[in-house]
Amino acid sequence: MTTLTFIGAGNMSTSIIGGLIEQGYNPHDITACDPNSDGLKAIKDKFGIHTDTDNSVSSATCDVIVLAVKPQVLKIVTLALRDIIDSRQQKPMIISVAAGISCEHIQQWLDTDIAVVRCMPNTPALVGQGASGLYANKHTSDQQKAIAEQLLSAVGYATWVTEENLIDAVTAISGSAPAYFFLLMEAMIDAGVKQGLDRETAIQLTLQTAMGAATLAKDSDVTVDELRKRVTSPNGTTEQAILSYENAGLRTIVEEAMQSCADRSVEMAKEFS
């Protein structure tokens, strides 16, 4: 099997590792590296993988290095790997889950021609329901792309984009988007309480409705706009709610919010690289 080193043992690494092992991946082929020894002990006890506080040890021999650290520290972490990777005859593939940082910058920091895959997963990966976009640079082979897709598919849906700037759009539509839905749920719960429901009932009705709507949309053979039309009877209760949303400019609000998200992704690339 392909040997994997995860640099950064936070939630995203934990979810991917858990998904891989659940699908039958050998824990002995996985190493997680992190300065937090307590966190490493927890992930080692849970999955039976190798762990290390030193990134250089497993990075010297593994097939894939997954950079799962914050974009603010990605440059420091990557520069520290330069000499180790440069000394290797067989270069590993680099997979980055850091928002905003381009493949080109990672390659420049490593100062070598190397396979780099940039991906943008989201937090539902923690429960195996993630949505990820991936982009590979020109040095990435088809076999390496298949490995990268296997990793992200272990925690949900994964799809490739043909241009790297589209990762910014992926960030807006899925990477950051769970928070959009959480905000809507929060508002619905508060509105339900104002209308007289107790908070626990409002929470359960909201969450179940969100899950049911998403499941119906995913499993249906018709589009979401058609599903919306089917539940919106003329002069009915749903129609009044939809009209209120439309009159308030919901579509414009969503478009502007997603553009702000994508713009920030571009800004982060300039800030942290």
C-alpha positions as CSV (number, residue, x, y, z in Angstrom):
1,M,0.0,0.0,0.0
2,T,0.9,3.6,-0.4
3,T,2.6,5.0,2.8
4,L,1.1,8.2,4.1
5,T,2.4,10.9,6.4
6,F,-0.1,13.5,7.8
7,I,1.6,16.6,9.0
8,G,-0.9,18.1,11.4
9,A,-3.1,15.7,13.4
10,G,-6.2,17.8,13.8
11,N,-9.8,17.1,12.9
12,M,-9.3,16.9,9.1
13,S,-6.4,14.4,9.4
14,T,-8.3,12.4,11.9
15,S,-11.4,12.2,9.8
16,I,-9.4,11.2,6.6
17,I,-7.4,8.6,8.6
18,G,-10.5,7.2,10.1
19,G,-12.3,7.0,6.8
20,L,-9.3,5.2,5.2
21,I,-9.0,2.6,8.0
22,E,-12.7,2.0,7.8
23,Q,-12.3,1.2,4.2
24,G,-9.6,-1.3,4.9
25,Y,-6.4,0.8,4.7
26,N,-3.5,-0.7,6.8
27,P,-2.9,1.5,9.9
28,H,0.8,0.6,9.7
29,D,1.1,2.5,6.5
30,I,-0.1,5.7,8.0
31,T,1.9,8.2,10.2
32,A,0.6,11.3,11.8
33,C,3.0,14.1,12.9
34,D,2.2,16.9,15.3
35,P,3.9,18.9,18.0
36,N,1.0,18.1,20.4
37,S,2.0,14.8,21.9
38,D,-1.3,14.4,23.8
39,G,-3.2,14.6,20.5
40,L,-0.9,12.1,18.9
41,K,-1.4,9.6,21.7
42,A,-5.2,9.9,21.2
43,I,-5.0,9.3,17.5
44,K,-2.5,6.4,17.9
45,D,-4.7,4.8,20.6
46,K,-7.8,5.2,18.4
47,F,-6.4,4.0,15.0
48,G,-3.2,2.1,15.8
49,I,-1.2,4.2,13.4
50,H,2.4,5.4,13.7
51,T,2.9,8.9,15.3
52,D,5.9,11.3,15.6
53,T,6.5,14.8,16.8
54,D,9.3,15.1,14.2
55,N,8.0,15.7,10.6
56,S,11.3,14.7,9.0
57,V,11.4,11.1,10.0
58,S,8.5,9.7,8.1
59,S,8.7,12.4,5.4
60,A,12.0,10.9,4.4
61,T,10.5,7.6,3.2
62,C,6.7,7.9,2.7
63,D,4.9,8.0,-0.7
64,V,2.5,10.8,0.2
65,I,2.8,13.8,2.5
66,V,-0.5,15.4,3.5
67,L,0.0,19.0,4.7
68,A,-3.0,19.4,7.0
69,V,-1.9,22.6,8.8
70,K,-3.2,26.1,8.9
71,P,-2.3,28.3,6.0
72,Q,-0.5,30.7,8.3
73,V,2.2,28.1,9.1
74,L,2.2,26.1,5.8
75,K,5.3,28.0,4.5
76,I,7.3,27.3,7.6
77,V,6.3,23.6,7.6
78,T,7.1,23.2,3.9
79,L,10.4,25.0,4.0
80,A,11.5,22.7,6.8
81,L,10.9,19.7,4.5
82,R,12.9,21.1,1.6
83,D,16.2,19.4,2.3
84,I,14.6,16.1,3.3
85,I,12.6,15.9,0.0
86,D,15.6,17.2,-2.1
87,S,17.7,14.3,-0.8
88,R,15.2,11.7,-1.9
89,Q,15.6,10.0,-5.3
90,Q,11.9,9.2,-5.4
91,K,10.0,12.3,-4.6
92,P,6.7,12.0,-2.7
93,M,3.4,13.5,-3.7
94,I,2.3,16.5,-1.7
95,I,-1.3,17.0,-0.8
96,S,-2.3,20.3,0.7
97,V,-5.6,21.0,2.5
98,A,-4.6,24.5,3.4
99,A,-6.9,27.2,2.1
100,G,-5.6,29.8,-0.3
101,I,-2.1,28.5,-0.9
102,S,-1.3,27.6,-4.5
103,C,0.5,24.5,-5.8
104,E,3.1,26.8,-7.4
105,H,4.0,28.4,-4.0
106,I,4.4,24.9,-2.4
107,Q,6.6,23.8,-5.3
108,Q,8.7,27.0,-5.0
109,W,9.2,26.5,-1.2
110,L,10.3,22.9,-1.9
111,D,12.5,24.2,-4.7
112,T,11.9,21.1,-6.9
113,D,9.6,19.7,-9.5
114,I,7.2,17.7,-7.5
115,A,3.6,16.4,-7.7
116,V,1.4,18.7,-5.7
117,V,-2.4,18.2,-5.2
118,R,-4.4,21.0,-3.7
119,C,-7.7,20.1,-2.2
120,M,-10.5,21.8,-0.3
121,P,-12.5,19.4,2.0
122,N,-15.1,20.6,4.5
123,T,-16.0,19.8,8.1
124,P,-18.8,17.2,7.3
125,A,-15.8,15.0,6.5
126,L,-15.7,14.4,10.2
127,V,-18.8,12.2,9.8
128,G,-18.0,10.8,6.4
129,Q,-20.1,13.3,4.5
130,G,-17.5,15.6,3.2
131,A,-17.4,17.4,-0.2
132,S,-14.0,18.1,-1.6
133,G,-12.6,19.7,-4.7
134,L,-9.1,18.7,-6.0
135,Y,-6.6,20.2,-8.4
136,A,-3.3,18.6,-9.5
137,N,-0.2,20.3,-10.9
138,K,1.5,19.1,-14.1
139,H,4.0,16.9,-12.3
140,T,1.2,14.7,-10.8
141,S,0.8,11.3,-12.5
142,D,-2.6,9.6,-13.1
143,Q,-1.6,7.1,-10.5
144,Q,-0.9,9.8,-8.0
145,K,-4.2,11.5,-8.8
146,A,-6.0,8.2,-8.2
147,I,-4.3,8.0,-4.7
148,A,-5.3,11.6,-3.9
149,E,-8.9,10.9,-4.9
150,Q,-9.0,7.7,-2.8
151,L,-7.9,9.7,0.3
152,L,-10.6,12.4,-0.1
153,S,-13.3,9.9,-1.2
154,A,-12.8,8.1,2.1
155,V,-14.6,10.9,3.8
156,G,-17.3,11.8,1.2
157,Y,-17.6,13.1,-2.3
158,A,-14.5,14.2,-4.2
159,T,-14.3,15.8,-7.6
160,W,-11.5,17.3,-9.8
161,V,-11.3,20.8,-11.2
162,T,-9.3,21.6,-14.3
163,E,-8.0,25.0,-13.3
164,E,-6.5,25.9,-9.9
165,N,-8.4,29.2,-9.5
166,L,-11.6,27.1,-9.4
167,I,-10.5,25.9,-6.0
168,D,-11.5,29.3,-4.7
169,A,-15.0,28.6,-6.0
170,V,-14.9,25.2,-4.4
171,T,-14.0,27.0,-1.1
172,A,-17.1,29.2,-1.5
173,I,-19.6,26.5,-2.5
174,S,-18.5,23.6,-0.2
175,G,-15.4,24.4,1.8
176,S,-16.9,27.2,3.8
177,A,-20.5,26.4,3.1
178,P,-21.4,24.2,6.1
179,A,-21.3,27.5,8.1
180,Y,-23.9,29.0,5.7
181,F,-26.3,26.2,6.5
182,F,-25.5,26.3,10.2
183,L,-26.4,30.0,10.2
184,L,-29.7,29.3,8.4
185,M,-30.5,26.5,11.0
186,E,-29.6,28.9,13.8
187,A,-32.0,31.5,12.4
188,M,-34.8,29.0,11.9
189,I,-34.4,27.7,15.5
190,D,-34.6,31.2,16.9
191,A,-37.6,32.0,14.8
192,G,-39.3,28.8,16.0
193,V,-38.7,29.7,19.6
194,K,-40.2,33.2,19.0
195,Q,-43.3,31.5,17.5
196,G,-43.8,29.5,20.7
197,L,-41.9,26.3,20.4
198,D,-39.5,25.2,23.1
199,R,-35.9,25.3,22.0
200,E,-35.2,21.6,22.0
201,T,-38.3,21.0,19.7
202,A,-37.2,23.8,17.4
203,I,-33.7,22.3,17.2
204,Q,-34.8,18.8,16.4
205,L,-37.4,19.9,13.8
206,T,-34.8,22.1,12.1
207,L,-32.0,19.5,12.0
208,Q,-34.3,16.7,10.8
209,T,-35.8,18.9,8.1
210,A,-32.3,20.0,6.9
211,M,-31.1,16.4,6.8
212,G,-34.3,15.2,5.1
213,A,-34.2,18.0,2.5
214,A,-30.5,17.3,1.7
215,T,-31.2,13.5,1.4
216,L,-34.2,14.0,-0.8
217,A,-32.3,16.4,-3.1
218,K,-29.3,14.0,-3.3
219,D,-31.4,10.9,-4.0
220,S,-34.0,12.5,-6.3
221,D,-33.9,12.3,-10.1
222,V,-35.1,15.9,-10.5
223,T,-33.4,19.3,-9.9
224,V,-33.5,21.2,-6.6
225,D,-35.6,24.0,-8.3
226,E,-38.1,21.4,-9.3
227,L,-38.2,20.0,-5.8
228,R,-38.8,23.5,-4.5
229,K,-41.6,24.1,-6.9
230,R,-43.3,20.8,-5.9
231,V,-43.5,21.8,-2.3
232,T,-44.6,25.4,-3.1
233,S,-48.4,25.2,-3.6
234,P,-50.0,28.4,-5.1
235,N,-51.4,30.6,-2.4
236,G,-50.1,28.2,0.2
237,T,-48.0,28.6,3.3
238,T,-44.7,27.7,1.7
239,E,-45.3,30.2,-1.1
240,Q,-45.5,33.0,1.4
241,A,-42.1,32.0,2.9
242,I,-40.5,31.7,-0.5
243,L,-41.9,35.1,-1.6
244,S,-40.5,36.7,1.5
245,Y,-37.0,35.2,0.8
246,E,-37.1,36.3,-2.8
247,N,-38.3,39.8,-1.9
248,A,-35.5,40.2,0.5
249,G,-33.0,39.3,-2.2
250,L,-31.9,35.9,-0.9
251,R,-30.2,34.9,-4.2
252,T,-28.2,38.1,-4.4
253,I,-27.2,37.8,-0.7
254,V,-26.0,34.2,-1.4
255,E,-24.1,35.2,-4.5
256,E,-22.4,38.1,-2.8
257,A,-21.5,36.0,0.3
258,M,-19.9,33.3,-1.9
259,Q,-18.0,35.9,-3.9
260,S,-16.7,37.4,-0.7
261,C,-15.6,33.9,0.4
262,A,-13.8,33.3,-2.9
263,D,-12.1,36.7,-2.8
264,R,-10.8,36.0,0.7
265,S,-9.3,32.8,-0.5
266,V,-7.4,34.7,-3.2
267,E,-6.3,37.3,-0.5
268,M,-5.0,34.6,1.8
269,A,-2.7,33.3,-1.0
270,K,-1.1,36.7,-1.1
271,E,-0.9,37.1,2.7
272,F,0.6,33.7,3.6
273,S,2.8,33.0,0.6
